[in-house]
Amino acid sequence: MRREDKNALIDKLTEQINQYPHFYLTDTSELNAEVTHKLRKTCFEKKVKLVVVKNTLLKKALERSDKSTDFSPIFETLKGSTSVMFTETGNVPAKLIKDFRKAHPKPLFKAAYVEESIYVGESQLEVLATLKSKNELIADVIALLQSPAKNVIGSLQSGGQKLSGVIKTLSEREK
């Protein structure tokens, strides 16, 4: 491969790293065409971009990225076949990998950059799968904020029903 081609690939990878807030490094080697197609289809449905990369080019792209993170722990995982899963939601690829591995032996989890933190090793996959996304956390906060208001409204409505019931009973007694 010519140096210009390599630089173009590095620039494209750097652009993707800068564009997406989260990415996962996986090993998808030894998957046959049918299984690979299923994995790519599942990624597409979950809005995860799957890209197979050369380790040296990925390392250079990480070094060139605009992110202010030290990626050196990730460099140690750049051995063998590497695929990158780019995503907007931090926990989606972890859940995707866990679900996909119920039927297939791979993809294997190598490392991830999620919520400006680096996770390395297979043991971190469960942590990432249970990690709540930003939108899920916002929804939880909104639900917590709405709960007291709903309780007040419910009390007021039930109090009004009790009051109308008392008035109705009193009016029937007078007759």
N, CA and C atoms as an extended XYZ file, in Angstrom:
525
Properties=species:S:1:pos:R:3:atomname:S:1:resname:S:1:resid:I:1 pbc="F F F"
N         0.849       -1.176        0.000 N   MET     1
C         0.000        0.000        0.000 CA  MET     1
C         0.893        1.237        0.000 C   MET     1
N         0.536        2.203       -0.822 N   ARG     2
C         1.328        3.436       -0.922 CA  ARG     2
C         1.108        4.311        0.303 C   ARG     2
N         2.090        5.144        0.581 N   ARG     3
C         2.033        6.032        1.740 CA  ARG     3
C         0.813        6.960        1.672 C   ARG     3
N         0.462        7.434        0.475 N   GLU     4
C        -0.698        8.315        0.326 CA  GLU     4
C        -1.988        7.597        0.699 C   GLU     4
N        -2.079        6.333        0.294 N   ASP     5
C        -3.269        5.536        0.624 CA  ASP     5
C        -3.374        5.313        2.131 C   ASP     5
N        -2.226        5.011        2.751 N   LYS     6
C        -2.222        4.818        4.205 CA  LYS     6
C        -2.639        6.089        4.926 C   LYS     6
N        -2.102        7.233        4.489 N   ASN     7
C        -2.464        8.503        5.125 CA  ASN     7
C        -3.944        8.818        4.953 C   ASN     7
N        -4.489        8.479        3.790 N   ALA     8
C        -5.920        8.708        3.555 CA  ALA     8
C        -6.754        7.838        4.511 C   ALA     8
N        -6.346        6.579        4.704 N   LEU     9
C        -7.060        5.700        5.625 CA  LEU     9
C        -6.930        6.190        7.075 C   LEU     9
N        -5.741        6.635        7.437 N   ILE    10
C        -5.529        7.159        8.790 CA  ILE    10
C        -6.397        8.395        9.010 C   ILE    10
N        -6.453        9.280        8.013 N   ASP    11
C        -7.282       10.487        8.129 CA  ASP    11
C        -8.757       10.127        8.275 C   ASP    11
N        -9.212        9.135        7.517 N   LYS    12
C       -10.613        8.716        7.600 CA  LYS    12
C       -10.920        8.126        8.978 C   LYS    12
N       -10.018        7.281        9.487 N   LEU    13
C       -10.197        6.705       10.822 CA  LEU    13
C       -10.180        7.793       11.899 C   LEU    13
N        -9.265        8.744       11.762 N   THR    14
C        -9.182        9.845       12.724 CA  THR    14
C       -10.475       10.645       12.728 C   THR    14
N       -11.026       10.873       11.565 N   GLU    15
C       -12.298       11.595       11.446 CA  GLU    15
C       -13.427       10.845       12.150 C   GLU    15
N       -13.471        9.519       11.981 N   GLN    16
C       -14.503        8.710       12.632 CA  GLN    16
C       -14.316        8.705       14.149 C   GLN    16
N       -13.084        8.621       14.610 N   ILE    17
C       -12.807        8.649       16.056 CA  ILE    17
C       -13.265        9.981       16.648 C   ILE    17
N       -13.029       11.060       15.926 N   ASN    18
C       -13.439       12.387       16.400 CA  ASN    18
C       -14.953       12.567       16.323 C   ASN    18
N       -15.582       11.937       15.339 N   GLN    19
C       -17.018       12.103       15.116 CA  GLN    19
C       -17.854       11.372       16.164 C   GLN    19
N       -17.459       10.168       16.528 N   TYR    20
C       -18.248        9.350       17.451 CA  TYR    20
C       -17.719        9.488       18.877 C   TYR    20
N       -18.613        9.617       19.856 N   PRO    21
C       -18.164        9.763       21.246 CA  PRO    21
C       -17.700        8.455       21.889 C   PRO    21
N       -18.057        7.308       21.296 N   HIS    22
C       -17.716        6.019       21.882 CA  HIS    22
C       -17.262        5.066       20.777 C   HIS    22
N       -16.313        4.177       21.121 N   PHE    23
C       -15.950        3.108       20.198 CA  PHE    23
C       -15.449        1.892       20.965 C   PHE    23
N       -15.656        0.724       20.352 N   TYR    24
C       -15.246       -0.561       20.919 CA  TYR    24
C       -14.274       -1.222       19.962 C   TYR    24
N       -13.272       -1.906       20.492 N   LEU    25
C       -12.360       -2.703       19.679 CA  LEU    25
C       -12.691       -4.169       19.924 C   LEU    25
N       -12.890       -4.911       18.847 N   THR    26
C       -13.275       -6.310       18.951 CA  THR    26
C       -12.442       -7.163       18.003 C   THR    26
N       -12.512       -8.458       18.205 N   ASP    27
C       -11.870       -9.426       17.319 CA  ASP    27
C       -12.976      -10.213       16.633 C   ASP    27
N       -13.098      -10.033       15.328 N   THR    28
C       -14.133      -10.739       14.566 CA  THR    28
C       -13.504      -11.738       13.589 C   THR    28
N       -12.237      -12.063       13.795 N   SER    29
C       -11.566      -12.985       12.878 CA  SER    29
C       -12.206      -14.365       12.957 C   SER    29
N       -12.016      -15.132       11.912 N   GLU    30
C       -12.491      -16.517       11.808 CA  GLU    30
C       -14.009      -16.641       11.728 C   GLU    30
N       -14.730      -15.542       11.570 N   LEU    31
C       -16.173      -15.635       11.335 CA  LEU    31
C       -16.391      -15.866        9.849 C   LEU    31
N       -17.279      -16.793        9.500 N   ASN    32
C       -17.548      -17.028        8.082 CA  ASN    32
C       -18.398      -15.890        7.514 C   ASN    32
N       -18.604      -15.908        6.221 N   ALA    33
C       -19.316      -14.818        5.540 CA  ALA    33
C       -20.737      -14.648        6.052 C   ALA    33
N       -21.423      -15.750        6.306 N   GLU    34
C       -22.817      -15.684        6.762 CA  GLU    34
C       -22.922      -15.025        8.145 C   GLU    34
N       -22.056      -15.441        9.048 N   VAL    35
C       -22.077      -14.889       10.407 CA  VAL    35
C       -21.636      -13.428       10.393 C   VAL    35
N       -20.643      -13.128        9.588 N   THR    36
C       -20.188      -11.740        9.461 CA  THR    36
C       -21.308      -10.855        8.935 C   THR    36
N       -22.064      -11.361        7.959 N   HIS    37
C       -23.198      -10.613        7.420 CA  HIS    37
C       -24.247      -10.360        8.508 C   HIS    37
N       -24.529      -11.381        9.329 N   LYS    38
C       -25.484      -11.219       10.432 CA  LYS    38
C       -25.000      -10.159       11.426 C   LYS    38
N       -23.700      -10.195       11.731 N   LEU    39
C       -23.130       -9.220       12.662 CA  LEU    39
C       -23.249       -7.807       12.098 C   LEU    39
N       -22.898       -7.643       10.834 N   ARG    40
C       -22.997       -6.318       10.211 CA  ARG    40
C       -24.443       -5.832       10.165 C   ARG    40
N       -25.374       -6.737        9.873 N   LYS    41
C       -26.795       -6.385        9.829 CA  LYS    41
C       -27.279       -5.954       11.219 C   LYS    41
N       -26.882       -6.702       12.240 N   THR    42
C       -27.264       -6.363       13.609 CA  THR    42
C       -26.682       -5.001       14.002 C   THR    42
N       -25.437       -4.768       13.639 N   CYS    43
C       -24.809       -3.468       13.917 CA  CYS    43
C       -25.577       -2.343       13.227 C   CYS    43
N       -25.942       -2.552       11.971 N   PHE    44
C       -26.680       -1.531       11.230 CA  PHE    44
C       -28.017       -1.227       11.908 C   PHE    44
N       -28.716       -2.275       12.339 N   GLU    45
C       -30.017       -2.091       13.007 CA  GLU    45
C       -29.878       -1.328       14.319 C   GLU    45
N       -28.754       -1.509       15.001 N   LYS    46
C       -28.522       -0.853       16.297 CA  LYS    46
C       -27.776        0.475       16.149 C   LYS    46
N       -27.579        0.916       14.907 N   LYS    47
C       -26.887        2.173       14.598 CA  LYS    47
C       -25.449        2.169       15.113 C   LYS    47
N       -24.789        1.040       14.892 N   VAL    48
C       -23.376        0.880       15.235 CA  VAL    48
C       -22.627        0.690       13.926 C   VAL    48
N       -21.564        1.463       13.752 N   LYS    49
C       -20.776        1.355       12.522 CA  LYS    49
C       -19.604        0.418       12.784 C   LYS    49
N       -19.530       -0.673       12.019 N   LEU    50
C       -18.483       -1.689       12.177 CA  LEU    50
C       -17.456       -1.519       11.069 C   LEU    50
N       -16.180       -1.360       11.463 N   VAL    51
C       -15.100       -1.153       10.503 CA  VAL    51
C       -13.933       -2.074       10.874 C   VAL    51
N       -13.446       -2.845        9.910 N   VAL    52
C       -12.253       -3.669       10.121 CA  VAL    52
C       -11.045       -2.800        9.788 C   VAL    52
N       -10.053       -2.803       10.684 N   VAL    53
C        -8.905       -1.901       10.527 CA  VAL    53
C        -7.590       -2.636       10.702 C   VAL    53
N        -6.535       -2.007       10.209 N   LYS    54
C        -5.180       -2.491       10.475 CA  LYS    54
C        -4.732       -1.836       11.778 C   LYS    54
N        -4.114       -2.614       12.637 N   ASN    55
C        -3.717       -2.137       13.957 CA  ASN    55
C        -2.791       -0.924       13.910 C   ASN    55
N        -1.822       -0.944       13.025 N   THR    56
C        -0.870        0.183       12.964 CA  THR    56
C        -1.560        1.463       12.516 C   THR    56
N        -2.488        1.342       11.579 N   LEU    57
C        -3.212        2.528       11.112 CA  LEU    57
C        -4.132        3.067       12.202 C   LEU    57
N        -4.781        2.169       12.954 N   LEU    58
C        -5.649        2.596       14.048 CA  LEU    58
C        -4.839        3.308       15.133 C   LEU    58
N        -3.668        2.776       15.443 N   LYS    59
C        -2.817        3.400       16.460 CA  LYS    59
C        -2.452        4.823       16.044 C   LYS    59
N        -2.077        5.000       14.790 N   LYS    60
C        -1.727        6.345       14.303 CA  LYS    60
C        -2.942        7.267       14.314 C   LYS    60
N        -4.118        6.722       13.984 N   ALA    61
C        -5.348        7.527       13.994 CA  ALA    61
C        -5.685        7.958       15.425 C   ALA    61
N        -5.515        7.055       16.385 N   LEU    62
C        -5.772        7.406       17.786 CA  LEU    62
C        -4.807        8.487       18.264 C   LEU    62
N        -3.559        8.393       17.838 N   GLU    63
C        -2.568        9.403       18.214 CA  GLU    63
C        -2.900       10.766       17.614 C   GLU    63
N        -3.517       10.776       16.430 N   ARG    64
C        -3.863       12.033       15.749 CA  ARG    64
C        -5.218       12.606       16.178 C   ARG    64
N        -5.997       11.853       16.917 N   SER    65
C        -7.364       12.283       17.228 CA  SER    65
C        -7.381       13.540       18.098 C   SER    65
N        -8.528       14.225       18.088 N   ASP    66
C        -8.718       15.451       18.868 CA  ASP    66
C        -9.051       15.160       20.326 C   ASP    66
N        -9.324       13.919       20.650 N   LYS    67
C        -9.707       13.568       22.021 CA  LYS    67
C        -8.496       13.729       22.944 C   LYS    67
N        -8.744       14.268       24.122 N   SER    68
C        -7.643       14.557       25.051 CA  SER    68
C        -7.375       13.383       25.992 C   SER    68
N        -7.500       12.180       25.477 N   THR    69
C        -7.335       10.969       26.280 CA  THR    69
C        -6.021       10.290       25.906 C   THR    69
N        -5.381        9.678       26.890 N   ASP    70
C        -4.192        8.875       26.647 CA  ASP    70
C        -4.659        7.479       26.250 C   ASP    70
N        -4.471        7.122       25.000 N   PHE    71
C        -4.943        5.840       24.485 CA  PHE    71
C        -3.923        4.716       24.648 C   PHE    71
N        -2.842        4.931       25.364 N   SER    72
C        -1.798        3.905       25.483 CA  SER    72
C        -2.312        2.559       26.038 C   SER    72
N        -3.299        2.520       26.978 N   PRO    73
C        -3.811        1.205       27.391 CA  PRO    73
C        -4.468        0.432       26.239 C   PRO    73
N        -5.028        1.162       25.299 N   ILE    74
C        -5.666        0.516       24.144 CA  ILE    74
C        -4.600       -0.050       23.201 C   ILE    74
N        -3.455        0.620       23.102 N   PHE    75
C        -2.409        0.174       22.181 CA  PHE    75
C        -1.975       -1.260       22.462 C   PHE    75
N        -2.019       -1.661       23.728 N   GLU    76
C        -1.611       -3.016       24.101 CA  GLU    76
C        -2.556       -4.070       23.529 C   GLU    76
N        -3.791       -3.701       23.229 N   THR    77
C        -4.777       -4.656       22.700 CA  THR    77
C        -4.731       -4.762       21.186 C   THR    77
N        -3.930       -3.936       20.536 N   LEU    78
C        -3.882       -3.922       19.077 CA  LEU    78
C        -2.987       -5.040       18.550 C   LEU    78
N        -3.481       -6.257       18.681 N   LYS    79
C        -2.794       -7.449       18.186 CA  LYS    79
C        -3.818       -8.298       17.462 C   LYS    79
N        -3.393       -8.999       16.447 N   GLY    80
C        -4.317       -9.845       15.703 CA  GLY    80
C        -5.308       -9.020       14.905 C   GLY    80
N        -6.446       -9.601       14.641 N   SER    81
C        -7.489       -8.921       13.871 CA  SER    81
C        -8.255       -7.950       14.772 C   SER    81
N        -8.492       -6.742       14.259 N   THR    82
C        -9.224       -5.743       15.038 CA  THR    82
C       -10.333       -5.128       14.202 C   THR    82
N       -11.506       -5.073       14.801 N   SER    83
C       -12.642       -4.363       14.207 CA  SER    83
C       -13.056       -3.284       15.195 C   SER    83
N       -13.485       -2.148       14.670 N   VAL    84
C       -13.914       -1.041       15.523 CA  VAL    84
C       -15.417       -0.866       15.355 C   VAL    84
N       -16.102       -0.742       16.498 N   MET    85
C       -17.538       -0.463       16.504 CA  MET    85
C       -17.718        0.971       16.993 C   MET    85
N       -18.113        1.853       16.095 N   PHE    86
C       -18.363        3.248       16.453 CA  PHE    86
C       -19.839        3.408       16.797 C   PHE    86
N       -20.128        4.196       17.836 N   THR    87
C       -21.509        4.347       18.265 CA  THR    87
C       -21.757        5.686       18.938 C   THR    87
N       -23.008        6.113       18.918 N   GLU    88
C       -23.427        7.325       19.620 CA  GLU    88
C       -23.839        7.019       21.056 C   GLU    88
N       -24.255        5.773       21.317 N   THR    89
C       -24.717        5.364       22.642 CA  THR    89
C       -23.723        4.362       23.220 C   THR    89
N       -23.183        4.663       24.388 N   GLY    90
C       -22.070        3.919       24.949 CA  GLY    90
C       -22.293        2.458       25.250 C   GLY    90
N       -23.510        2.049       25.638 N   ASN    91
C       -23.707        0.664       26.052 CA  ASN    91
C       -24.251       -0.248       24.952 C   ASN    91
N       -24.628        0.287       23.832 N   VAL    92
C       -25.248       -0.517       22.769 CA  VAL    92
C       -24.309       -1.602       22.226 C   VAL    92
N       -23.039       -1.290       21.891 N   PRO    93
C       -22.173       -2.369       21.388 CA  PRO    93
C       -21.931       -3.478       22.404 C   PRO    93
N       -21.836       -3.150       23.685 N   ALA    94
C       -21.627       -4.184       24.708 CA  ALA    94
C       -22.820       -5.132       24.744 C   ALA    94
N       -24.024       -4.583       24.711 N   LYS    95
C       -25.226       -5.425       24.690 CA  LYS    95
C       -25.287       -6.241       23.400 C   LYS    95
N       -24.917       -5.623       22.289 N   LEU    96
C       -24.912       -6.298       20.992 CA  LEU    96
C       -23.939       -7.479       21.021 C   LEU    96
N       -22.736       -7.261       21.543 N   ILE    97
C       -21.728       -8.329       21.614 CA  ILE    97
C       -22.231       -9.473       22.491 C   ILE    97
N       -22.772       -9.139       23.661 N   LYS    98
C       -23.279      -10.187       24.560 CA  LYS    98
C       -24.389      -10.996       23.903 C   LYS    98
N       -25.341      -10.324       23.266 N   ASP    99
C       -26.448      -11.026       22.612 CA  ASP    99
C       -25.951      -11.879       21.443 C   ASP    99
N       -25.035      -11.333       20.657 N   PHE   100
C       -24.536      -12.043       19.482 CA  PHE   100
C       -23.752      -13.283       19.890 C   PHE   100
N       -23.052      -13.203       21.003 N   ARG   101
C       -22.233      -14.339       21.444 CA  ARG   101
C       -23.064      -15.458       22.076 C   ARG   101
N       -24.341      -15.249       22.236 N   LYS   102
C       -25.199      -16.354       22.693 CA  LYS   102
C       -25.275      -17.436       21.620 C   LYS   102
N       -25.141      -17.035       20.349 N   ALA   103
C       -25.241      -17.975       19.241 CA  ALA   103
C       -23.909      -18.198       18.519 C   ALA   103
N       -22.931      -17.301       18.734 N   HIS   104
C       -21.652      -17.375       18.011 CA  HIS   104
C       -20.499      -17.113       18.984 C   HIS   104
N       -19.326      -17.670       18.698 N   PRO   105
C       -18.199      -17.502       19.627 CA  PRO   105
C       -17.582      -16.096       19.620 C   PRO   105
N       -17.819      -15.354       18.592 N   LYS   106
C       -17.216      -14.020       18.472 CA  LYS   106
C       -18.294      -13.024       18.098 C   LYS   106
N       -18.083      -11.748       18.258 N   PRO   107
C       -16.831      -11.019       18.427 CA  PRO   107
C       -16.331      -11.049       19.871 C   PRO   107
N       -15.013      -11.064       20.003 N   LEU   108
C       -14.381      -10.983       21.312 CA  LEU   108
C       -14.118       -9.519       21.632 C   LEU   108
N       -14.347       -9.148       22.858 N   PHE   109
C       -14.143       -7.766       23.293 CA  PHE   109
C       -12.675       -7.553       23.645 C   PHE   109
N       -12.076       -6.497       23.087 N   LYS   110
C       -10.688       -6.158       23.398 CA  LYS   110
C       -10.619       -4.946       24.322 C   LYS   110
N       -11.231       -3.843       23.880 N   ALA   111
C       -11.171       -2.598       24.651 CA  ALA   111
C       -12.281       -1.677       24.164 C   ALA   111
N       -12.504       -0.601       24.948 N   ALA   112
C       -13.524        0.378       24.558 CA  ALA   112
C       -13.162        1.747       25.102 C   ALA   112
N       -13.644        2.753       24.390 N   TYR   113
C       -13.556        4.143       24.846 CA  TYR   113
C       -15.005        4.607       24.980 C   TYR   113
N       -15.476        4.705       26.248 N   VAL   114
C       -16.873        5.043       26.523 CA  VAL   114
C       -16.918        6.102       27.610 C   VAL   114
N       -17.717        7.150       27.375 N   GLU   115
C       -17.882        8.232       28.353 CA  GLU   115
C       -16.526        8.766       28.826 C   GLU   115
N       -15.624        8.941       27.862 N   GLU   116
C       -14.284        9.492       28.094 CA  GLU   116
C       -13.431        8.636       29.025 C   GLU   116
N       -13.753        7.346       29.127 N   SER   117
C       -12.967        6.401       29.919 CA  SER   117
C       -12.581        5.222       29.041 C   SER   117
N       -11.480        4.573       29.413 N   ILE   118
C       -11.004        3.420       28.655 CA  ILE   118
C       -11.253        2.157       29.463 C   ILE   118
N       -11.807        1.154       28.808 N   TYR   119
C       -12.090       -0.143       29.411 CA  TYR   119
C       -11.315       -1.189       28.610 C   TYR   119
N       -10.509       -2.005       29.290 N   VAL   120
C        -9.689       -3.002       28.610 CA  VAL   120
C        -9.950       -4.376       29.209 C   VAL   120
N       -10.139       -5.350       28.340 N   GLY   121
C       -10.276       -6.727       28.790 CA  GLY   121
C       -11.698       -7.232       28.774 C   GLY   121
N       -11.813       -8.524       28.576 N   GLU   122
C       -13.113       -9.195       28.472 CA  GLU   122
C       -13.974       -8.992       29.720 C   GLU   122
N       -13.342       -8.871       30.873 N   SER   123
C       -14.089       -8.718       32.130 CA  SER   123
C       -14.877       -7.400       32.176 C   SER   123
N       -14.494       -6.444       31.372 N   GLN   124
C       -15.161       -5.139       31.369 CA  GLN   124
C       -16.447       -5.124       30.533 C   GLN   124
N       -16.683       -6.172       29.762 N   LEU   125
C       -17.865       -6.209       28.892 CA  LEU   125
C       -19.157       -6.136       29.696 C   LEU   125
N       -19.232       -6.865       30.800 N   GLU   126
C       -20.436       -6.860       31.637 CA  GLU   126
C       -20.667       -5.474       32.237 C   GLU   126
N       -19.595       -4.831       32.656 N   VAL   127
C       -19.692       -3.475       33.206 CA  VAL   127
C       -20.271       -2.527       32.166 C   VAL   127
N       -19.768       -2.624       30.953 N   LEU   128
C       -20.229       -1.743       29.877 CA  LEU   128
C       -21.675       -2.035       29.481 C   LEU   128
N       -22.071       -3.297       29.527 N   ALA   129
C       -23.444       -3.657       29.158 CA  ALA   129
C       -24.449       -3.100       30.163 C   ALA   129
N       -24.053       -3.008       31.421 N   THR   130
C       -24.977       -2.499       32.440 CA  THR   130
C       -24.862       -0.991       32.619 C   THR   130
N       -23.882       -0.387       32.002 N   LEU   131
C       -23.694        1.059       32.088 CA  LEU   131
C       -24.870        1.761       31.415 C   LEU   131
N       -25.456        2.729       32.091 N   LYS   132
C       -26.585        3.443       31.501 CA  LYS   132
C       -26.075        4.532       30.562 C   LYS   132
N       -26.800        4.701       29.460 N   SER   133
C       -26.436        5.738       28.509 CA  SER   133
C       -26.875        7.103       29.049 C   SER   133
N       -26.395        8.127       28.420 N   LYS   134
C       -26.744        9.496       28.833 CA  LYS   134
C       -28.258        9.701       28.776 C   LYS   134
N       -28.893        9.238       27.713 N   ASN   135
C       -30.345        9.398       27.565 CA  ASN   135
C       -31.112        8.615       28.627 C   ASN   135
N       -30.622        7.431       28.981 N   GLU   136
C       -31.279        6.646       30.029 CA  GLU   136
C       -31.169        7.348       31.383 C   GLU   136
N       -30.012        7.946       31.659 N   LEU   137
C       -29.837        8.679       32.914 CA  LEU   137
C       -30.744        9.906       32.970 C   LEU   137
N       -30.863       10.609       31.853 N   ILE   138
C       -31.748       11.781       31.792 CA  ILE   138
C       -33.191       11.350       32.037 C   ILE   138
N       -33.592       10.237       31.427 N   ALA   139
C       -34.960        9.726       31.626 CA  ALA   139
C       -35.201        9.370       33.089 C   ALA   139
N       -34.198        8.767       33.741 N   ASP   140
C       -34.329        8.433       35.162 CA  ASP   140
C       -34.511        9.688       36.014 C   ASP   140
N       -33.727       10.730       35.722 N   VAL   141
C       -33.827       11.980       36.483 CA  VAL   141
C       -35.198       12.620       36.276 C   VAL   141
N       -35.677       12.637       35.042 N   ILE   142
C       -36.996       13.215       34.757 CA  ILE   142
C       -38.084       12.431       35.484 C   ILE   142
N       -37.975       11.110       35.486 N   ALA   143
C       -38.969       10.287       36.191 CA  ALA   143
C       -38.951       10.595       37.691 C   ALA   143
N       -37.764       10.767       38.247 N   LEU   144
C       -37.663       11.107       39.669 CA  LEU   144
C       -38.253       12.481       39.963 C   LEU   144
N       -38.040       13.413       39.058 N   LEU   145
C       -38.584       14.763       39.246 CA  LEU   145
C       -40.098       14.783       39.094 C   LEU   145
N       -40.630       13.943       38.233 N   GLN   146
C       -42.075       13.901       38.004 CA  GLN   146
C       -42.811       13.182       39.128 C   GLN   146
N       -42.155       12.293       39.816 N   SER   147
C       -42.808       11.477       40.832 CA  SER   147
C       -43.504       12.299       41.920 C   SER   147
N       -42.845       13.296       42.541 N   PRO   148
C       -43.553       14.075       43.565 CA  PRO   148
C       -44.761       14.837       43.005 C   PRO   148
N       -44.634       15.377       41.812 N   ALA   149
C       -45.750       16.106       41.208 CA  ALA   149
C       -46.927       15.163       40.951 C   ALA   149
N       -46.628       13.958       40.494 N   LYS   150
C       -47.702       12.984       40.261 CA  LYS   150
C       -48.386       12.608       41.569 C   LYS   150
N       -47.615       12.492       42.635 N   ASN   151
C       -48.202       12.167       43.939 CA  ASN   151
C       -49.132       13.276       44.417 C   ASN   151
N       -48.705       14.528       44.242 N   VAL   152
C       -49.540       15.663       44.661 CA  VAL   152
C       -50.826       15.696       43.840 C   VAL   152
N       -50.713       15.540       42.542 N   ILE   153
C       -51.892       15.555       41.671 CA  ILE   153
C       -52.826       14.405       42.031 C   ILE   153
N       -52.258       13.234       42.280 N   GLY   154
C       -53.084       12.079       42.669 CA  GLY   154
C       -53.812       12.330       43.975 C   GLY   154
N       -53.125       12.932       44.947 N   SER   155
C       -53.764       13.242       46.228 CA  SER   155
C       -54.876       14.254       46.068 C   SER   155
N       -54.619       15.270       45.254 N   LEU   156
C       -55.642       16.292       45.025 CA  LEU   156
C       -56.869       15.695       44.333 C   LEU   156
N       -56.625       14.826       43.367 N   GLN   157
C       -57.747       14.214       42.660 CA  GLN   157
C       -58.536       13.294       43.585 C   GLN   157
N       -57.846       12.510       44.392 N   SER   158
C       -58.576       11.608       45.280 CA  SER   158
C       -59.294       12.401       46.366 C   SER   158
N       -58.693       13.507       46.820 N   GLY   159
C       -59.351       14.366       47.808 CA  GLY   159
C       -60.611       14.988       47.243 C   GLY   159
N       -60.563       15.387       46.003 N   GLY   160
C       -61.744       15.961       45.355 CA  GLY   160
C       -62.851       14.931       45.217 C   GLY   160
N       -62.486       13.707       44.938 N   GLN   161
C       -63.488       12.649       44.813 CA  GLN   161
C       -64.113       12.349       46.174 C   GLN   161
N       -63.298       12.354       47.220 N   LYS   162
C       -63.825       12.122       48.567 CA  LYS   162
C       -64.784       13.244       48.958 C   LYS   162
N       -64.396       14.484       48.654 N   LEU   163
C       -65.226       15.642       48.992 CA  LEU   163
C       -66.557       15.579       48.257 C   LEU   163
N       -66.503       15.232       46.972 N   SER   164
C       -67.763       15.149       46.220 CA  SER   164
C       -68.634       14.003       46.755 C   SER   164
N       -68.011       12.930       47.195 N   GLY   165
C       -68.755       11.815       47.774 CA  GLY   165
C       -69.434       12.209       49.073 C   GLY   165
N       -68.740       12.971       49.917 N   VAL   166
C       -69.311       13.444       51.190 CA  VAL   166
C       -70.484       14.377       50.921 C   VAL   166
N       -70.305       15.292       49.979 N   ILE   167
C       -71.376       16.238       49.646 CA  ILE   167
C       -72.590       15.491       49.100 C   ILE   167
N       -72.363       14.522       48.267 N   LYS   168
C       -73.464       13.739       47.709 CA  LYS   168
C       -74.209       12.985       48.815 C   LYS   168
N       -73.484       12.393       49.742 N   THR   169
C       -74.089       11.666       50.857 CA  THR   169
C       -74.918       12.598       51.735 C   THR   169
N       -74.372       13.778       52.036 N   LEU   170
C       -75.085       14.753       52.855 CA  LEU   170
C       -76.348       15.243       52.166 C   LEU   170
N       -76.259       15.450       50.861 N   SER   171
C       -77.452       15.937       50.153 CA  SER   171
C       -78.531       14.853       50.103 C   SER   171
N       -78.133       13.590       50.050 N   GLU   172
C       -79.126       12.508       50.041 CA  GLU   172
C       -79.767       12.341       51.413 C   GLU   172
N       -79.065       12.644       52.481 N   ARG   173
C       -79.600       12.523       53.845 CA  ARG   173
C       -80.674       13.571       54.105 C   ARG   173
N       -80.496       14.728       53.553 N   GLU   174
C       -81.454       15.808       53.789 CA  GLU   174
C       -82.795       15.519       53.171 C   GLU   174
N       -82.868       14.665       52.220 N   LYS   175
C       -84.120       14.375       51.519 CA  LYS   175
C       -84.944       13.493       52.296 C   LYS   175
